[in-house]
Amino acid sequence: MEESKYYLVKVKEKFVDMETNKVKTTTRQKLVDAMSITEAEVKTVKLYEGCTFEWKITSVAESPIDEIINN
């Protein structure tokens, strides 16, 4: 059985700054545990479902991270 990997997904977000009333753009990076690039994209899309701002996945790449320790 194939092991899952970690993928770095970059997402560009556009939103209106409430203080200045200007459109701002920022890039967020998500580390996604998935079996493939496609699965990493699907998981990221689900994360952003229902968001009220504009967003777009700009890249997905396999991460060199091989393990996350949560102790």
N, CA, C and O atoms as a Tripos MOL2 file, in Angstrom:
@<TRIPOS>MOLECULE
protein
  284   283    71     0     0
PROTEIN
NO_CHARGES

@<TRIPOS>ATOM
      1 N           0.8420   -1.1970    0.0000 N.3       1 MET1
      2 CA          0.0000    0.0000    0.0000 C.3       1 MET1
      3 C           0.8830    1.2550    0.0000 C.2       1 MET1
      4 O           1.8610    1.3470    0.7420 O.2       1 MET1
      5 N           0.5210    2.1870   -0.8250 N.am      2 GLU2
      6 CA          1.3010    3.4190   -0.9580 C.3       2 GLU2
      7 C           1.0420    4.3480    0.2270 C.2       2 GLU2
      8 O          -0.0980    4.5140    0.6610 O.2       2 GLU2
      9 N           2.1080    4.9460    0.7410 N.am      3 GLU3
     10 CA          1.9840    5.8840    1.8590 C.3       3 GLU3
     11 C           1.6140    7.2650    1.3390 C.2       3 GLU3
     12 O           1.9670    7.6460    0.2230 O.2       3 GLU3
     13 N           0.8930    8.0040    2.1790 N.am      4 SER4
     14 CA          0.5810    9.3790    1.7930 C.3       4 SER4
     15 C           1.8430   10.2260    1.9290 C.2       4 SER4
     16 O           2.7960    9.8530    2.6140 O.2       4 SER4
     17 N           1.8190   11.3640    1.2630 N.am      5 LYS5
     18 CA          2.9340   12.3050    1.2810 C.3       5 LYS5
     19 C           2.3920   13.6500    1.7120 C.2       5 LYS5
     20 O           1.1880   13.8250    1.9020 O.2       5 LYS5
     21 N           3.2940   14.5900    1.8600 N.am      6 TYR6
     22 CA          2.8910   15.9520    2.1870 C.3       6 TYR6
     23 C           3.1140   16.8260    0.9570 C.2       6 TYR6
     24 O           4.1420   16.7380    0.2860 O.2       6 TYR6
     25 N           2.1310   17.6650    0.6830 N.am      7 TYR7
     26 CA          2.1950   18.5650   -0.4630 C.3       7 TYR7
     27 C           2.0520   19.9940    0.0260 C.2       7 TYR7
     28 O           1.2490   20.2830    0.9130 O.2       7 TYR7
     29 N           2.8370   20.8840   -0.5620 N.am      8 LEU8
     30 CA          2.7480   22.3060   -0.2620 C.3       8 LEU8
     31 C           1.8330   22.9350   -1.3090 C.2       8 LEU8
     32 O           2.1490   22.9680   -2.4980 O.2       8 LEU8
     33 N           0.6940   23.4330   -0.8360 N.am      9 VAL9
     34 CA         -0.2890   24.0520   -1.7220 C.3       9 VAL9
     35 C          -0.2630   25.5560   -1.4630 C.2       9 VAL9
     36 O          -0.4540   26.0010   -0.3310 O.2       9 VAL9
     37 N          -0.0280   26.3270   -2.5070 N.am     10 LYS10
     38 CA         -0.0330   27.7880   -2.3840 C.3      10 LYS10
     39 C          -1.3650   28.3150   -2.9020 C.2      10 LYS10
     40 O          -1.8180   27.9490   -3.9870 O.2      10 LYS10
     41 N          -1.9810   29.1840   -2.1020 N.am     11 VAL11
     42 CA         -3.2900   29.7380   -2.4290 C.3      11 VAL11
     43 C          -3.2080   31.2590   -2.3650 C.2      11 VAL11
     44 O          -2.8060   31.8320   -1.3520 O.2      11 VAL11
     45 N          -3.5930   31.9000   -3.4620 N.am     12 LYS12
     46 CA         -3.6470   33.3610   -3.4950 C.3      12 LYS12
     47 C          -5.0550   33.7940   -3.0710 C.2      12 LYS12
     48 O          -6.0520   33.3460   -3.6380 O.2      12 LYS12
     49 N          -5.1160   34.6620   -2.0750 N.am     13 GLU13
     50 CA         -6.4000   35.1620   -1.5670 C.3      13 GLU13
     51 C          -6.5260   36.6540   -1.8510 C.2      13 GLU13
     52 O          -5.5740   37.4130   -1.6700 O.2      13 GLU13
     53 N          -7.7210   37.0690   -2.3030 N.am     14 LYS14
     54 CA         -8.0180   38.4870   -2.5160 C.3      14 LYS14
     55 C          -9.1820   38.8510   -1.5940 C.2      14 LYS14
     56 O         -10.1950   38.1530   -1.5440 O.2      14 LYS14
     57 N          -9.0200   39.9490   -0.8710 N.am     15 PHE15
     58 CA        -10.0680   40.3830    0.0350 C.3      15 PHE15
     59 C         -10.0030   41.8960    0.1900 C.2      15 PHE15
     60 O          -8.9960   42.5250   -0.1370 O.2      15 PHE15
     61 N         -11.0820   42.4660    0.6900 N.am     16 VAL16
     62 CA        -11.1400   43.9070    0.9000 C.3      16 VAL16
     63 C         -10.7260   44.2000    2.3350 C.2      16 VAL16
     64 O         -11.3130   43.6780    3.2830 O.2      16 VAL16
     65 N          -9.7060   45.0410    2.4830 N.am     17 ASP17
     66 CA         -9.2480   45.4760    3.8040 C.3      17 ASP17
     67 C         -10.3000   46.4230    4.3690 C.2      17 ASP17
     68 O         -10.5860   47.4590    3.7690 O.2      17 ASP17
     69 N         -10.8650   46.0860    5.4920 N.am     18 MET18
     70 CA        -11.9620   46.8770    6.0780 C.3      18 MET18
     71 C         -11.5160   48.2750    6.5180 C.2      18 MET18
     72 O         -12.3210   49.2060    6.5300 O.2      18 MET18
     73 N         -10.2340   48.4250    6.8790 N.am     19 GLU19
     74 CA         -9.7470   49.7310    7.3290 C.3      19 GLU19
     75 C          -9.5210   50.6880    6.1620 C.2      19 GLU19
     76 O          -9.8920   51.8600    6.2340 O.2      19 GLU19
     77 N          -8.9100   50.1840    5.0810 N.am     20 THR20
     78 CA         -8.5690   51.0520    3.9550 C.3      20 THR20
     79 C          -9.5670   50.9480    2.8050 C.2      20 THR20
     80 O          -9.5630   51.7800    1.8970 O.2      20 THR20
     81 N         -10.4150   49.9320    2.8470 N.am     21 ASN21
     82 CA        -11.3940   49.6640    1.7960 C.3      21 ASN21
     83 C         -10.7300   49.3740    0.4450 C.2      21 ASN21
     84 O         -11.3190   49.6060   -0.6110 O.2      21 ASN21
     85 N          -9.4830   48.8600    0.4990 N.am     22 LYS22
     86 CA         -8.7540   48.5040   -0.7120 C.3      22 LYS22
     87 C          -8.6560   46.9850   -0.8240 C.2      22 LYS22
     88 O          -8.6790   46.2650    0.1740 O.2      22 LYS22
     89 N          -8.5460   46.5180   -2.0730 N.am     23 VAL23
     90 CA         -8.3900   45.0860   -2.3110 C.3      23 VAL23
     91 C          -6.9450   44.6970   -2.0050 C.2      23 VAL23
     92 O          -6.0050   45.3050   -2.5180 O.2      23 VAL23
     93 N          -6.7840   43.6900   -1.1730 N.am     24 LYS24
     94 CA         -5.4580   43.1880   -0.8040 C.3      24 LYS24
     95 C          -5.3200   41.7540   -1.3180 C.2      24 LYS24
     96 O          -6.2990   41.0150   -1.4170 O.2      24 LYS24
     97 N          -4.0980   41.3870   -1.6390 N.am     25 THR25
     98 CA         -3.7910   40.0270   -2.0790 C.3      25 THR25
     99 C          -2.7130   39.4620   -1.1730 C.2      25 THR25
    100 O          -1.7360   40.1370   -0.8490 O.2      25 THR25
    101 N          -2.9040   38.2160   -0.7720 N.am     26 THR26
    102 CA         -1.9060   37.5260    0.0420 C.3      26 THR26
    103 C          -1.7960   36.0880   -0.4350 C.2      26 THR26
    104 O          -2.7530   35.5260   -0.9670 O.2      26 THR26
    105 N          -0.6330   35.5020   -0.2430 N.am     27 THR27
    106 CA         -0.4420   34.0960   -0.6000 C.3      27 THR27
    107 C          -0.2780   33.2910    0.6740 C.2      27 THR27
    108 O           0.5730   33.5940    1.5100 O.2      27 THR27
    109 N          -1.0980   32.2650    0.8130 N.am     28 ARG28
    110 CA         -1.0480   31.3630    1.9610 C.3      28 ARG28
    111 C          -0.4520   30.0390    1.5100 C.2      28 ARG28
    112 O          -0.6280   29.6260    0.3640 O.2      28 ARG28
    113 N           0.2530   29.3800    2.4170 N.am     29 GLN29
    114 CA          0.8150   28.0720    2.1260 C.3      29 GLN29
    115 C           0.1870   27.0410    3.0590 C.2      29 GLN29
    116 O           0.1540   27.2310    4.2750 O.2      29 GLN29
    117 N          -0.3040   25.9640    2.4860 N.am     30 LYS30
    118 CA         -0.9420   24.8900    3.2420 C.3      30 LYS30
    119 C          -0.1220   23.6200    3.0640 C.2      30 LYS30
    120 O           0.2660   23.2880    1.9440 O.2      30 LYS30
    121 N           0.1480   22.9040    4.1520 N.am     31 LEU31
    122 CA          0.8100   21.6090    4.0850 C.3      31 LEU31
    123 C          -0.2930   20.5590    4.1650 C.2      31 LEU31
    124 O          -0.9800   20.4470    5.1800 O.2      31 LEU31
    125 N          -0.4570   19.7920    3.0880 N.am     32 VAL32
    126 CA         -1.5870   18.8710    2.9560 C.3      32 VAL32
    127 C          -1.0810   17.4330    2.9080 C.2      32 VAL32
    128 O          -0.1980   17.0970    2.1180 O.2      32 VAL32
    129 N          -1.6530   16.5900    3.7640 N.am     33 ASP33
    130 CA         -1.3590   15.1590    3.7790 C.3      33 ASP33
    131 C          -2.2780   14.5000    2.7530 C.2      33 ASP33
    132 O          -3.4970   14.4970    2.9250 O.2      33 ASP33
    133 N          -1.7000   13.9420    1.6850 N.am     34 ALA34
    134 CA         -2.5170   13.3700    0.6060 C.3      34 ALA34
    135 C          -1.7380   12.2810   -0.1210 C.2      34 ALA34
    136 O          -0.5240   12.1470    0.0380 O.2      34 ALA34
    137 N          -2.4630   11.5100   -0.9210 N.am     35 MET35
    138 CA         -1.8510   10.4400   -1.7080 C.3      35 MET35
    139 C          -1.3430   10.9310   -3.0670 C.2      35 MET35
    140 O          -0.5130   10.2780   -3.6980 O.2      35 MET35
    141 N          -1.8510   12.0960   -3.5140 N.am     36 SER36
    142 CA         -1.4730   12.6160   -4.8260 C.3      36 SER36
    143 C          -1.6810   14.1290   -4.8640 C.2      36 SER36
    144 O          -2.2940   14.7160   -3.9720 O.2      36 SER36
    145 N          -1.1560   14.7350   -5.9140 N.am     37 ILE37
    146 CA         -1.3710   16.1740   -6.1060 C.3      37 ILE37
    147 C          -2.8640   16.4720   -6.2410 C.2      37 ILE37
    148 O          -3.3650   17.4500   -5.6850 O.2      37 ILE37
    149 N          -3.5650   15.6210   -6.9820 N.am     38 THR38
    150 CA         -5.0050   15.8200   -7.1770 C.3      38 THR38
    151 C          -5.7410   15.7950   -5.8520 C.2      38 THR38
    152 O          -6.6070   16.6360   -5.6090 O.2      38 THR38
    153 N          -5.4110   14.8410   -4.9910 N.am     39 GLU39
    154 CA         -6.0720   14.7660   -3.6840 C.3      39 GLU39
    155 C          -5.7470   15.9910   -2.8340 C.2      39 GLU39
    156 O          -6.6100   16.4840   -2.1070 O.2      39 GLU39
    157 N          -4.5260   16.4820   -2.9160 N.am     40 ALA40
    158 CA         -4.1420   17.6910   -2.1820 C.3      40 ALA40
    159 C          -4.9700   18.8840   -2.6570 C.2      40 ALA40
    160 O          -5.4080   19.7010   -1.8460 O.2      40 ALA40
    161 N          -5.1830   18.9850   -3.9700 N.am     41 GLU41
    162 CA         -6.0230   20.0640   -4.5210 C.3      41 GLU41
    163 C          -7.4600   19.9390   -4.0210 C.2      41 GLU41
    164 O          -8.0610   20.9280   -3.6040 O.2      41 GLU41
    165 N          -8.0100   18.7240   -4.0610 N.am     42 VAL42
    166 CA         -9.3930   18.4950   -3.6310 C.3      42 VAL42
    167 C          -9.5650   18.8800   -2.1610 C.2      42 VAL42
    168 O         -10.5410   19.5380   -1.8020 O.2      42 VAL42
    169 N          -8.6240   18.4740   -1.3150 N.am     43 LYS43
    170 CA         -8.7050   18.8030    0.1110 C.3      43 LYS43
    171 C          -8.6450   20.3180    0.3320 C.2      43 LYS43
    172 O          -9.3370   20.8510    1.1990 O.2      43 LYS43
    173 N          -7.8180   21.0010   -0.4560 N.am     44 THR44
    174 CA         -7.7020   22.4560   -0.3220 C.3      44 THR44
    175 C          -8.9770   23.1470   -0.7800 C.2      44 THR44
    176 O          -9.4320   24.0940   -0.1380 O.2      44 THR44
    177 N          -9.5550   22.6870   -1.8750 N.am     45 VAL45
    178 CA        -10.8210   23.2510   -2.3580 C.3      45 VAL45
    179 C         -11.9040   23.0920   -1.2870 C.2      45 VAL45
    180 O         -12.6740   24.0210   -1.0450 O.2      45 VAL45
    181 N         -11.9670   21.9300   -0.6520 N.am     46 LYS46
    182 CA        -12.9590   21.7060    0.4190 C.3      46 LYS46
    183 C         -12.7400   22.6670    1.5790 C.2      46 LYS46
    184 O         -13.7010   23.1510    2.1770 O.2      46 LYS46
    185 N         -11.4810   22.9430    1.8990 N.am     47 LEU47
    186 CA        -11.1630   23.8750    2.9740 C.3      47 LEU47
    187 C         -11.7180   25.2690    2.6800 C.2      47 LEU47
    188 O         -12.1870   25.9590    3.5850 O.2      47 LEU47
    189 N         -11.6620   25.6770    1.4190 N.am     48 TYR48
    190 CA        -12.0860   27.0240    1.0310 C.3      48 TYR48
    191 C         -13.5590   27.1250    0.6290 C.2      48 TYR48
    192 O         -14.0330   28.2180    0.3200 O.2      48 TYR48
    193 N         -14.2890   26.0100    0.6280 N.am     49 GLU49
    194 CA        -15.7140   26.0580    0.2710 C.3      49 GLU49
    195 C         -16.4470   27.0290    1.1940 C.2      49 GLU49
    196 O         -16.2630   27.0100    2.4110 O.2      49 GLU49
    197 N         -17.2650   27.8610    0.6020 N.am     50 GLY50
    198 CA        -18.0650   28.7990    1.3790 C.3      50 GLY50
    199 C         -17.3560   30.0940    1.7330 C.2      50 GLY50
    200 O         -17.9520   30.9580    2.3770 O.2      50 GLY50
    201 N         -16.1090   30.2540    1.3340 N.am     51 CYS51
    202 CA        -15.3920   31.5010    1.6210 C.3      51 CYS51
    203 C         -16.0370   32.6470    0.8550 C.2      51 CYS51
    204 O         -16.5130   32.4750   -0.2670 O.2      51 CYS51
    205 N         -16.0440   33.8010    1.4710 N.am     52 THR52
    206 CA        -16.6820   34.9640    0.8500 C.3      52 THR52
    207 C         -15.7070   35.8240    0.0570 C.2      52 THR52
    208 O         -16.1020   36.8330   -0.5280 O.2      52 THR52
    209 N         -14.4460   35.4350    0.0340 N.am     53 PHE53
    210 CA        -13.4520   36.1880   -0.7270 C.3      53 PHE53
    211 C         -12.9610   35.3460   -1.9050 C.2      53 PHE53
    212 O         -13.1590   34.1320   -1.9420 O.2      53 PHE53
    213 N         -12.3250   36.0030   -2.8490 N.am     54 GLU54
    214 CA        -11.7960   35.3260   -4.0360 C.3      54 GLU54
    215 C         -10.4830   34.6290   -3.6820 C.2      54 GLU54
    216 O          -9.6510   35.1860   -2.9650 O.2      54 GLU54
    217 N         -10.3050   33.4190   -4.1850 N.am     55 TRP55
    218 CA         -9.0810   32.6660   -3.9370 C.3      55 TRP55
    219 C          -8.7660   31.7850   -5.1360 C.2      55 TRP55
    220 O          -9.6370   31.4820   -5.9500 O.2      55 TRP55
    221 N          -7.4930   31.3770   -5.2290 N.am     56 LYS56
    222 CA         -7.0730   30.5520   -6.3570 C.3      56 LYS56
    223 C          -5.8340   29.7620   -5.9540 C.2      56 LYS56
    224 O          -4.9010   30.3170   -5.3740 O.2      56 LYS56
    225 N          -5.8240   28.4620   -6.2600 N.am     57 ILE57
    226 CA         -4.6340   27.6510   -6.0370 C.3      57 ILE57
    227 C          -3.6260   28.0230   -7.1220 C.2      57 ILE57
    228 O          -3.9260   27.9480   -8.3140 O.2      57 ILE57
    229 N          -2.4300   28.4260   -6.6950 N.am     58 THR58
    230 CA         -1.4190   28.8480   -7.6650 C.3      58 THR58
    231 C          -0.3540   27.7870   -7.9030 C.2      58 THR58
    232 O           0.2890   27.7840   -8.9530 O.2      58 THR58
    233 N          -0.1560   26.8810   -6.9400 N.am     59 SER59
    234 CA          0.7920   25.7930   -7.1640 C.3      59 SER59
    235 C           0.5910   24.6820   -6.1400 C.2      59 SER59
    236 O           0.1020   24.8990   -5.0310 O.2      59 SER59
    237 N           0.9860   23.4950   -6.5540 N.am     60 VAL60
    238 CA          0.9900   22.3210   -5.6720 C.3      60 VAL60
    239 C           2.2840   21.5760   -5.9620 C.2      60 VAL60
    240 O           2.5820   21.2620   -7.1150 O.2      60 VAL60
    241 N           3.0530   21.2940   -4.9130 N.am     61 ALA61
    242 CA          4.3200   20.5790   -5.0890 C.3      61 ALA61
    243 C           4.5320   19.6320   -3.9170 C.2      61 ALA61
    244 O           4.1170   19.9030   -2.7900 O.2      61 ALA61
    245 N           5.1810   18.5250   -4.2080 N.am     62 GLU62
    246 CA          5.4970   17.5830   -3.1380 C.3      62 GLU62
    247 C           6.4800   18.2390   -2.1740 C.2      62 GLU62
    248 O           7.4640   18.8500   -2.5920 O.2      62 GLU62
    249 N           6.2040   18.1070   -0.8910 N.am     63 SER63
    250 CA          7.0460   18.6970    0.1350 C.3      63 SER63
    251 C           8.1890   17.7540    0.4980 C.2      63 SER63
    252 O           8.0130   16.5360    0.4700 O.2      63 SER63
    253 N           9.3500   18.2940    0.8370 N.am     64 PRO64
    254 CA         10.4400   17.4410    1.3050 C.3      64 PRO64
    255 C          10.2050   16.9220    2.7310 C.2      64 PRO64
    256 O          10.9430   16.0550    3.2000 O.2      64 PRO64
    257 N           9.2020   17.4360    3.4090 N.am     65 ILE65
    258 CA          8.8750   16.9790    4.7690 C.3      65 ILE65
    259 C           8.3540   15.5560    4.6770 C.2      65 ILE65
    260 O           7.4430   15.2690    3.9000 O.2      65 ILE65
    261 N           8.9290   14.6720    5.4690 N.am     66 ASP66
    262 CA          8.4980   13.2690    5.4030 C.3      66 ASP66
    263 C           7.6900   12.8350    6.6200 C.2      66 ASP66
    264 O           7.0990   11.7550    6.6260 O.2      66 ASP66
    265 N           7.6630   13.6820    7.6560 N.am     67 GLU67
    266 CA          6.8970   13.2910    8.8400 C.3      67 GLU67
    267 C           6.5790   14.5350    9.6650 C.2      67 GLU67
    268 O           7.3840   15.4620    9.7540 O.2      67 GLU67
    269 N           5.3980   14.5360   10.2600 N.am     68 ILE68
    270 CA          4.9940   15.5760   11.1990 C.3      68 ILE68
    271 C           4.7930   14.9000   12.5360 C.2      68 ILE68
    272 O           4.0410   13.9300   12.6320 O.2      68 ILE68
    273 N           5.4470   15.3920   13.5650 N.am     69 ILE69
    274 CA          5.3460   14.8040   14.8880 C.3      69 ILE69
    275 C           4.4580   15.6990   15.7370 C.2      69 ILE69
    276 O           4.7650   16.8750   15.9350 O.2      69 ILE69
    277 N           3.3610   15.1500   16.2370 N.am     70 ASN70
    278 CA          2.3910   15.9170   17.0190 C.3      70 ASN70
    279 C           2.3710   15.4590   18.4750 C.2      70 ASN70
    280 O           1.3540   14.9640   18.9600 O.2      70 ASN70
    281 N           3.4780   15.6220   19.1580 N.am     71 ASN71
    282 CA          3.5180   15.2330   20.5840 C.3      71 ASN71
    283 C           3.7130   16.4240   21.4680 C.2      71 ASN71
    284 O           3.7700   16.2840   22.6890 O.2      71 ASN71
@<TRIPOS>BOND
     1     1     2 1
     2     2     3 1
     3     3     4 2
     4     3     5 am
     5     5     6 1
     6     6     7 1
     7     7     8 2
     8     7     9 am
     9     9    10 1
    10    10    11 1
    11    11    12 2
    12    11    13 am
    13    13    14 1
    14    14    15 1
    15    15    16 2
    16    15    17 am
    17    17    18 1
    18    18    19 1
    19    19    20 2
    20    19    21 am
    21    21    22 1
    22    22    23 1
    23    23    24 2
    24    23    25 am
    25    25    26 1
    26    26    27 1
    27    27    28 2
    28    27    29 am
    29    29    30 1
    30    30    31 1
    31    31    32 2
    32    31    33 am
    33    33    34 1
    34    34    35 1
    35    35    36 2
    36    35    37 am
    37    37    38 1
    38    38    39 1
    39    39    40 2
    40    39    41 am
    41    41    42 1
    42    42    43 1
    43    43    44 2
    44    43    45 am
    45    45    46 1
    46    46    47 1
    47    47    48 2
    48    47    49 am
    49    49    50 1
    50    50    51 1
    51    51    52 2
    52    51    53 am
    53    53    54 1
    54    54    55 1
    55    55    56 2
    56    55    57 am
    57    57    58 1
    58    58    59 1
    59    59    60 2
    60    59    61 am
    61    61    62 1
    62    62    63 1
    63    63    64 2
    64    63    65 am
    65    65    66 1
    66    66    67 1
    67    67    68 2
    68    67    69 am
    69    69    70 1
    70    70    71 1
    71    71    72 2
    72    71    73 am
    73    73    74 1
    74    74    75 1
    75    75    76 2
    76    75    77 am
    77    77    78 1
    78    78    79 1
    79    79    80 2
    80    79    81 am
    81    81    82 1
    82    82    83 1
    83    83    84 2
    84    83    85 am
    85    85    86 1
    86    86    87 1
    87    87    88 2
    88    87    89 am
    89    89    90 1
    90    90    91 1
    91    91    92 2
    92    91    93 am
    93    93    94 1
    94    94    95 1
    95    95    96 2
    96    95    97 am
    97    97    98 1
    98    98    99 1
    99    99   100 2
   100    99   101 am
   101   101   102 1
   102   102   103 1
   103   103   104 2
   104   103   105 am
   105   105   106 1
   106   106   107 1
   107   107   108 2
   108   107   109 am
   109   109   110 1
   110   110   111 1
   111   111   112 2
   112   111   113 am
   113   113   114 1
   114   114   115 1
   115   115   116 2
   116   115   117 am
   117   117   118 1
   118   118   119 1
   119   119   120 2
   120   119   121 am
   121   121   122 1
   122   122   123 1
   123   123   124 2
   124   123   125 am
   125   125   126 1
   126   126   127 1
   127   127   128 2
   128   127   129 am
   129   129   130 1
   130   130   131 1
   131   131   132 2
   132   131   133 am
   133   133   134 1
   134   134   135 1
   135   135   136 2
   136   135   137 am
   137   137   138 1
   138   138   139 1
   139   139   140 2
   140   139   141 am
   141   141   142 1
   142   142   143 1
   143   143   144 2
   144   143   145 am
   145   145   146 1
   146   146   147 1
   147   147   148 2
   148   147   149 am
   149   149   150 1
   150   150   151 1
   151   151   152 2
   152   151   153 am
   153   153   154 1
   154   154   155 1
   155   155   156 2
   156   155   157 am
   157   157   158 1
   158   158   159 1
   159   159   160 2
   160   159   161 am
   161   161   162 1
   162   162   163 1
   163   163   164 2
   164   163   165 am
   165   165   166 1
   166   166   167 1
   167   167   168 2
   168   167   169 am
   169   169   170 1
   170   170   171 1
   171   171   172 2
   172   171   173 am
   173   173   174 1
   174   174   175 1
   175   175   176 2
   176   175   177 am
   177   177   178 1
   178   178   179 1
   179   179   180 2
   180   179   181 am
   181   181   182 1
   182   182   183 1
   183   183   184 2
   184   183   185 am
   185   185   186 1
   186   186   187 1
   187   187   188 2
   188   187   189 am
   189   189   190 1
   190   190   191 1
   191   191   192 2
   192   191   193 am
   193   193   194 1
   194   194   195 1
   195   195   196 2
   196   195   197 am
   197   197   198 1
   198   198   199 1
   199   199   200 2
   200   199   201 am
   201   201   202 1
   202   202   203 1
   203   203   204 2
   204   203   205 am
   205   205   206 1
   206   206   207 1
   207   207   208 2
   208   207   209 am
   209   209   210 1
   210   210   211 1
   211   211   212 2
   212   211   213 am
   213   213   214 1
   214   214   215 1
   215   215   216 2
   216   215   217 am
   217   217   218 1
   218   218   219 1
   219   219   220 2
   220   219   221 am
   221   221   222 1
   222   222   223 1
   223   223   224 2
   224   223   225 am
   225   225   226 1
   226   226   227 1
   227   227   228 2
   228   227   229 am
   229   229   230 1
   230   230   231 1
   231   231   232 2
   232   231   233 am
   233   233   234 1
   234   234   235 1
   235   235   236 2
   236   235   237 am
   237   237   238 1
   238   238   239 1
   239   239   240 2
   240   239   241 am
   241   241   242 1
   242   242   243 1
   243   243   244 2
   244   243   245 am
   245   245   246 1
   246   246   247 1
   247   247   248 2
   248   247   249 am
   249   249   250 1
   250   250   251 1
   251   251   252 2
   252   251   253 am
   253   253   254 1
   254   254   255 1
   255   255   256 2
   256   255   257 am
   257   257   258 1
   258   258   259 1
   259   259   260 2
   260   259   261 am
   261   261   262 1
   262   262   263 1
   263   263   264 2
   264   263   265 am
   265   265   266 1
   266   266   267 1
   267   267   268 2
   268   267   269 am
   269   269   270 1
   270   270   271 1
   271   271   272 2
   272   271   273 am
   273   273   274 1
   274   274   275 1
   275   275   276 2
   276   275   277 am
   277   277   278 1
   278   278   279 1
   279   279   280 2
   280   279   281 am
   281   281   282 1
   282   282   283 1
   283   283   284 2
@<TRIPOS>SUBSTRUCTURE
     1 MET1         2 RESIDUE 1 A MET
     2 GLU2         6 RESIDUE 1 A GLU
     3 GLU3        10 RESIDUE 1 A GLU
     4 SER4        14 RESIDUE 1 A SER
     5 LYS5        18 RESIDUE 1 A LYS
     6 TYR6        22 RESIDUE 1 A TYR
     7 TYR7        26 RESIDUE 1 A TYR
     8 LEU8        30 RESIDUE 1 A LEU
     9 VAL9        34 RESIDUE 1 A VAL
    10 LYS10       38 RESIDUE 1 A LYS
    11 VAL11       42 RESIDUE 1 A VAL
    12 LYS12       46 RESIDUE 1 A LYS
    13 GLU13       50 RESIDUE 1 A GLU
    14 LYS14       54 RESIDUE 1 A LYS
    15 PHE15       58 RESIDUE 1 A PHE
    16 VAL16       62 RESIDUE 1 A VAL
    17 ASP17       66 RESIDUE 1 A ASP
    18 MET18       70 RESIDUE 1 A MET
    19 GLU19       74 RESIDUE 1 A GLU
    20 THR20       78 RESIDUE 1 A THR
    21 ASN21       82 RESIDUE 1 A ASN
    22 LYS22       86 RESIDUE 1 A LYS
    23 VAL23       90 RESIDUE 1 A VAL
    24 LYS24       94 RESIDUE 1 A LYS
    25 THR25       98 RESIDUE 1 A THR
    26 THR26      102 RESIDUE 1 A THR
    27 THR27      106 RESIDUE 1 A THR
    28 ARG28      110 RESIDUE 1 A ARG
    29 GLN29      114 RESIDUE 1 A GLN
    30 LYS30      118 RESIDUE 1 A LYS
    31 LEU31      122 RESIDUE 1 A LEU
    32 VAL32      126 RESIDUE 1 A VAL
    33 ASP33      130 RESIDUE 1 A ASP
    34 ALA34      134 RESIDUE 1 A ALA
    35 MET35      138 RESIDUE 1 A MET
    36 SER36      142 RESIDUE 1 A SER
    37 ILE37      146 RESIDUE 1 A ILE
    38 THR38      150 RESIDUE 1 A THR
    39 GLU39      154 RESIDUE 1 A GLU
    40 ALA40      158 RESIDUE 1 A ALA
    41 GLU41      162 RESIDUE 1 A GLU
    42 VAL42      166 RESIDUE 1 A VAL
    43 LYS43      170 RESIDUE 1 A LYS
    44 THR44      174 RESIDUE 1 A THR
    45 VAL45      178 RESIDUE 1 A VAL
    46 LYS46      182 RESIDUE 1 A LYS
    47 LEU47      186 RESIDUE 1 A LEU
    48 TYR48      190 RESIDUE 1 A TYR
    49 GLU49      194 RESIDUE 1 A GLU
    50 GLY50      198 RESIDUE 1 A GLY
    51 CYS51      202 RESIDUE 1 A CYS
    52 THR52      206 RESIDUE 1 A THR
    53 PHE53      210 RESIDUE 1 A PHE
    54 GLU54      214 RESIDUE 1 A GLU
    55 TRP55      218 RESIDUE 1 A TRP
    56 LYS56      222 RESIDUE 1 A LYS
    57 ILE57      226 RESIDUE 1 A ILE
    58 THR58      230 RESIDUE 1 A THR
    59 SER59      234 RESIDUE 1 A SER
    60 VAL60      238 RESIDUE 1 A VAL
    61 ALA61      242 RESIDUE 1 A ALA
    62 GLU62      246 RESIDUE 1 A GLU
    63 SER63      250 RESIDUE 1 A SER
    64 PRO64      254 RESIDUE 1 A PRO
    65 ILE65      258 RESIDUE 1 A ILE
    66 ASP66      262 RESIDUE 1 A ASP
    67 GLU67      266 RESIDUE 1 A GLU
    68 ILE68      270 RESIDUE 1 A ILE
    69 ILE69      274 RESIDUE 1 A ILE
    70 ASN70      278 RESIDUE 1 A ASN
    71 ASN71      282 RESIDUE 1 A ASN
